[in-house]
């Protein structure tokens, strides 16, 4: 049991800085303005659920899926970067909302999977870390086999629970900031999303160029 607790603690220490719940909370505040509390709670739950499912599936079948579809980590970074740029521009320059009947939920409510769960929380960096860790851990002798099998889903579950608690606590921040504060956070997060997306895309492009350079270097290197 001690080994299991140690494995979970190590996993959380590795995952939480990558998932960065405070950033997701700020984005959640920006995207959920105008929603009632019930819909906010629903989006918080769905986001946490999606994060858990993404991480779990990535750990067990992520490497296989990426190999089958010939998807590289740089390609994943560039795709995630493009999504963030599009979402950020929409937040920076929001369209004028059309009038809606009472007691209806705006389409804006559909943000739990994209961009909150992916790529904001379980983004390319998190996915890459999980895939590389899975290959290493499965061949590790530091923990008993049963610990290696049980610990990962528990780590992902605790990560999702921490995220859910943070998102549920965002209501207090919303009440403190007010409508003008939410609008300011929305535009700020939109700008940051554009910057993050551009950086993701740049990192992916740099990795692709570096791979091509290394490949050509090995080809030209005299045997």
Helices and strands as residue ranges (DSSP letters): H 2-19, H 21-31, H 37-57, I 58-62, H 63-68, H 73-92, G 107-109, I 112-121, H 124-137, H 145-168, H 170-220
